[in-house]
Amino acid sequence: MSTVLIVDDDKATREGVARTLRSDYTVLTAADADAAMALLNANAVDLVLTDLRMPGRDGLSLLRDVITAYPNTLVILLSAYGSVESAVEAMKDGAYDFLTKPIHLDHLELVVRRALKQKHLESQNATLRTQLAGQSALGRLQGTSEAMQRVRERIRQAAPTPATVLIQGPSGTGKELVARALHSLSPRANAPFVAVHCAALAPSLLESELFGHVKGAFTGANENRKGRFELANGGTLFLDEISEIDLGTQVKLLRVLETRSVEPVGSAEPIPVDIRLIAATNRNLSEWVKQGKFREDLYFRLNVIDVVLPPLKARGDDLPLLCDAFVREFNPLLGRSILGFDAEVMRVFRAYSWPGNVRELRNTVERMMVLSKGDRLTLADVPENILNEHPQAGVLSPLATGNDEAALIRVALRETKSKAEAARRLGIPLRTLYRRLKTYGIQ
C-alpha cells in the first residue's frame, strides 16, 4: 500500500484530507516542514501533499528538500493563495501538481491516484531497464567455455549482495566489464558507477582523487572538491589495478572501509559514504602480500568474493564466438558488411598466445576489418606478428586453398632466409613449396 504524507498547519484540513485518503493509502500527517522531514527520514513515503503557506519554512522550501533528499517521492502543493506565479515556480522546482483551496476531495483523490499510478509505472519501467542493462552487461562477457560460465555464475551470485568483490585476471580479460555487470545486476544499478584507474595516478594525486580535498589543502587546491568515494555515494566504486596503490594510501583506504566514511585531504571532518566497492588487479595479490607490497588486512577486506578471469589462450573454444561478436559490433561502425572468417584464420588464432587477451583480439579484428578488401577475413588480413608466432611444424598442414594459401606462403618467404626454412615453417616438403610457387606465380 502506498504511503501519503499530509503537511498542513491547519488541523481541520489535515484530518479531513487524511480521512478521505486513509481507506486506500497509509496516511501520515505533519503540521510543519520540519516535522514532515522527520517523518520522511523515518518512513518510505510515496507522495507528499503540502500546504504552500505555513509558519516557518513554506511548502516550496519543503518541496526542494524532498526533491533533493528523496527524488522518487512525488510532491503536490496545496494553497488558498493560488496564483500562476506560485504554480509555475512549484512545477519548475519539481512538483507533480499544484492544487488550490478550498480542496475538492473527489478531484484530490483523482490527482493522487493518477500520480501514484504514474509513479508505479515509472518504477516498473526503471526496474525493467535495470534488468535489461544487467543482462546486457552480462551478455558482453562472451564465451561458452567452462571458465566463463563459472565467471557469469559468480557474478549472478554476488551482484545482489553488498559484499566487496576482488576481480583478478591478466590485462585485457574484461575486468571492468565484470565490475559493470556486478553493478548493473545489483540493487544499486540506478545509482552512480564510478571507476578509478589507480595505475594512471601518482600517489600524491590518488589520495585527493579518492577522498577529495578542501580549499587550501595544498598548492593549487583553490576550492573544495569531492573525491570518487563521495561521487559514488549510493552506488558502486570500482578501483582498477588496486595493486598499484602505495602503502600509505592503502592504510587510508582500509580506514574508509572500516568506518564507512572519508576524510578529505586537509580536513579532519569525516563524511559518511555508502558505496559498494569492487577492486581489480592483474597481479597475484596474495603474492604481493607475501612480498610486503600490499597490506594483508586490506587484502582480506577486499577479497570477500573473488572473480578470476582466465587468459584468452585458455579459452580457445570461445574464439569464434568472440570474433563473430566483434564483427557484429564493428560492421555498422566501420560501414562494412564482413560476413565472417576463413577457417584458416581460426586455426592461426587458436595457435596464437594472445598476450593482450580479449582486448588484443578485439583490436585485431577491428584492424583486419578496416584493411580487408573482401567480405570475408582471410589469412591475408591477419597481422604479421600473429602469423610469425605460429609454430613452424605442421600446424598449417595441409595448407589452405586459394588466396589464403598464397598469402601464407608470401608471409613465410618474407620472414625467412630461404625457401627450405619457409617450407619447414609451413610444415610442407620443399618440393611441394616449389609447386605452390609455380601455381601462384610467386617470385
HUTALIN-V509929 format. One record per residue. N is the residue number from 1. PHI is phi in degrees with one decimal (* if undefined). Layout:
BEGIN
[[N	PHI] [N	PHI]]
END
This chain:
BEGIN
[[1	*] [2	-69.9] [3	-112.2] [4	-117.6] [5	-108.5] [6	-104.0] [7	-121.6] [8	-160.5] [9	-75.6] [10	-90.7] [11	-61.7] [12	-61.9] [13	-65.5] [14	-55.8] [15	-70.4] [16	-65.9] [17	-67.2] [18	-62.2] [19	-61.5] [20	-65.7] [21	-94.5] [22	-65.5] [23	-70.7] [24	-113.3] [25	-138.5] [26	-78.1] [27	-116.4] [28	-118.0] [29	-131.8] [30	-146.8] [31	-93.1] [32	-154.0] [33	-66.7] [34	-64.7] [35	-65.4] [36	-64.5] [37	-64.1] [38	-62.2] [39	-68.1] [40	-64.1] [41	-69.6] [42	-104.5] [43	-138.0] [44	-86.1] [45	-105.5] [46	-90.0] [47	-146.7] [48	-112.9] [49	-105.7] [50	-128.1] [51	-68.7] [52	-79.0] [53	-98.3] [54	-143.0] [55	-60.5] [56	77.9] [57	-75.6] [58	-88.4] [59	-66.1] [60	-65.5] [61	-64.0] [62	-64.4] [63	-54.6] [64	-63.8] [65	-65.0] [66	-66.4] [67	-60.2] [68	-71.5] [69	-84.5] [70	-135.0] [71	-63.0] [72	-89.7] [73	-90.1] [74	-81.9] [75	-131.2] [76	-118.9] [77	-96.9] [78	-122.2] [79	-156.4] [80	-81.8] [81	-110.3] [82	-60.6] [83	-149.6] [84	-60.3] [85	-61.3] [86	-64.9] [87	-63.9] [88	-62.2] [89	-63.2] [90	-63.3] [91	-67.6] [92	-63.3] [93	-81.0] [94	111.1] [95	-67.5] [96	-73.0] [97	-159.6] [98	-139.7] [99	-118.9] [100	-102.2] [101	-88.2] [102	-67.8] [103	-79.4] [104	-89.5] [105	-61.7] [106	-62.6] [107	-67.5] [108	-60.8] [109	-57.8] [110	-63.0] [111	-65.3] [112	-62.8] [113	-61.8] [114	-64.8] [115	-64.0] [116	-71.4] [117	-65.3] [118	-62.9] [119	-62.3] [120	-63.6] [121	-63.9] [122	-63.6] [123	-65.7] [124	-61.8] [125	-64.4] [126	-64.1] [127	-63.1] [128	-64.2] [129	-61.7] [130	-63.7] [131	-62.9] [132	-65.9] [133	-63.7] [134	-64.5] [135	-66.3] [136	-64.4] [137	-63.5] [138	-67.8] [139	-67.2] [140	-71.2] [141	-85.1] [142	-67.9] [143	137.1] [144	-110.8] [145	-63.0] [146	-60.1] [147	-62.1] [148	-73.9] [149	-63.0] [150	-65.3] [151	-61.8] [152	-64.2] [153	-65.9] [154	-64.0] [155	-63.0] [156	-60.4] [157	-72.0] [158	-83.4] [159	-55.8] [160	-71.8] [161	-94.5] [162	-89.0] [163	-63.7] [164	-70.0] [165	-122.0] [166	-112.2] [167	-100.9] [168	-123.1] [169	168.3] [170	-61.2] [171	-59.0] [172	87.8] [173	-90.7] [174	104.7] [175	-65.2] [176	-69.7] [177	-60.1] [178	-63.4] [179	-60.8] [180	-68.2] [181	-66.1] [182	-59.1] [183	-67.5] [184	-65.4] [185	-95.6] [186	-99.7] [187	-64.7] [188	-93.2] [189	-57.7] [190	-88.2] [191	-97.7] [192	-64.6] [193	-113.5] [194	-117.2] [195	-108.8] [196	-126.6] [197	-95.5] [198	-61.4] [199	-68.0] [200	-86.0] [201	-119.4] [202	-66.9] [203	-53.1] [204	-66.6] [205	-93.1] [206	-63.9] [207	-60.7] [208	-65.3] [209	-62.9] [210	-78.1] [211	-105.2] [212	83.1] [213	-152.1] [214	-103.2] [215	-57.1] [216	84.7] [217	-64.9] [218	-159.5] [219	-60.3] [220	97.1] [221	-83.7] [222	-88.3] [223	-157.5] [224	-65.3] [225	-138.6] [226	-73.5] [227	-88.1] [228	-65.4] [229	-60.9] [230	-67.3] [231	-64.7] [232	-91.3] [233	-53.8] [234	89.3] [235	-121.9] [236	-123.1] [237	-109.8] [238	-110.2] [239	-103.7] [240	-86.9] [241	52.2] [242	-66.4] [243	-64.0] [244	-86.4] [245	-74.5] [246	-70.6] [247	-61.8] [248	-63.3] [249	-70.3] [250	-59.6] [251	-60.5] [252	-68.5] [253	-64.8] [254	-60.6] [255	-64.5] [256	-61.9] [257	-66.3] [258	-79.8] [259	-97.6] [260	56.7] [261	-150.0] [262	-120.7] [263	-116.8] [264	-58.5] [265	-57.8] [266	90.6] [267	-131.1] [268	-107.3] [269	-92.2] [270	-71.0] [271	-116.4] [272	-62.9] [273	-135.2] [274	-121.3] [275	-133.2] [276	-103.0] [277	-97.0] [278	-124.8] [279	-119.7] [280	-141.9] [281	-155.5] [282	-100.0] [283	-96.2] [284	-83.9] [285	-65.6] [286	-64.5] [287	-69.4] [288	-67.4] [289	-62.7] [290	-61.5] [291	-83.8] [292	77.7] [293	-91.1] [294	-142.8] [295	-68.4] [296	-65.8] [297	-64.5] [298	-69.9] [299	-57.0] [300	-68.5] [301	-65.1] [302	-79.7] [303	-89.3] [304	-72.1] [305	-126.4] [306	-109.6] [307	-125.9] [308	-109.2] [309	-96.7] [310	-79.5] [311	-68.0] [312	-62.7] [313	-63.3] [314	-91.4] [315	-124.6] [316	-53.7] [317	-68.6] [318	-86.2] [319	-57.9] [320	-59.2] [321	-64.1] [322	-63.3] [323	-61.4] [324	-62.9] [325	-64.0] [326	-69.3] [327	-61.7] [328	-64.3] [329	-69.0] [330	-88.5] [331	-52.4] [332	-69.8] [333	-70.7] [334	-98.8] [335	68.7] [336	-110.0] [337	-134.4] [338	-67.9] [339	-90.9] [340	160.2] [341	-120.5] [342	-67.7] [343	-58.8] [344	-63.5] [345	-63.5] [346	-64.1] [347	-64.3] [348	-66.3] [349	-60.4] [350	-65.8] [351	-83.5] [352	-79.8] [353	-82.2] [354	49.2] [355	-62.2] [356	-91.0] [357	59.0] [358	-62.6] [359	-61.5] [360	-66.9] [361	-61.9] [362	-60.8] [363	-64.0] [364	-65.1] [365	-62.6] [366	-61.4] [367	-61.6] [368	-62.1] [369	-68.1] [370	-65.1] [371	-90.7] [372	-66.9] [373	-102.5] [374	-113.4] [375	-98.6] [376	-130.8] [377	-91.3] [378	-118.6] [379	-58.9] [380	-63.6] [381	-93.1] [382	-72.9] [383	-58.7] [384	-63.1] [385	-62.8] [386	-77.0] [387	-63.9] [388	-68.7] [389	-79.5] [390	-59.2] [391	-51.3] [392	-83.0] [393	-108.3] [394	79.6] [395	-66.1] [396	-96.1] [397	-103.5] [398	-72.7] [399	-64.3] [400	-71.0] [401	-110.6] [402	65.8] [403	-60.1] [404	-59.7] [405	-64.4] [406	-62.3] [407	-63.3] [408	-64.5] [409	-62.9] [410	-61.9] [411	-64.1] [412	-63.9] [413	-66.3] [414	-67.9] [415	-96.0] [416	-120.3] [417	-93.4] [418	-152.4] [419	-66.3] [420	-62.8] [421	-67.5] [422	-62.4] [423	-62.5] [424	-62.8] [425	-61.8] [426	-76.4] [427	77.5] [428	-132.1] [429	-64.0] [430	-61.1] [431	-62.8] [432	-65.9] [433	-61.5] [434	-60.8] [435	-65.1] [436	-66.3] [437	-59.9] [438	-69.2] [439	-57.9] [440	-95.5] [441	65.3] [442	-88.6] [443	-89.6]]
END
